[in-house]
């Protein structure tokens, strides 16, 4: 019984907090925007590289605003041993809106649901 209590105590201590989740979500969303959305920038072949690089720069400089958007649109259910985070993002066109469900446990995050809305 003592070992189980110790494991539960350790899991409670390592249950990641909201700030940890926001940093995780900002990183994931920024990577998605730069790798997927920015790389799809259209234009003639001479302008396309400029558009893609400018898009990536905007994502990098907009990280604080991305974190605010995530913070405002996320709910956390804390179960002491783990937490479930649900984020709903409605983004401007051409980017689709998404709903994410992520579990945080042991200082790690696992996104188990990502749906376009």
Secondary structure, DSSP 8 states (H G I E B T S, - for coil): -HHHHHHHHHHHHT---HHHHHHHHHHHHHHHIIIIIGGG--S-HHHHHHHHHHHHHHHHHTHHHHHHHHHHTEEEEE-SS-EEEEEEE---TTS--EEEEEEEETTEEEEEEEEE-
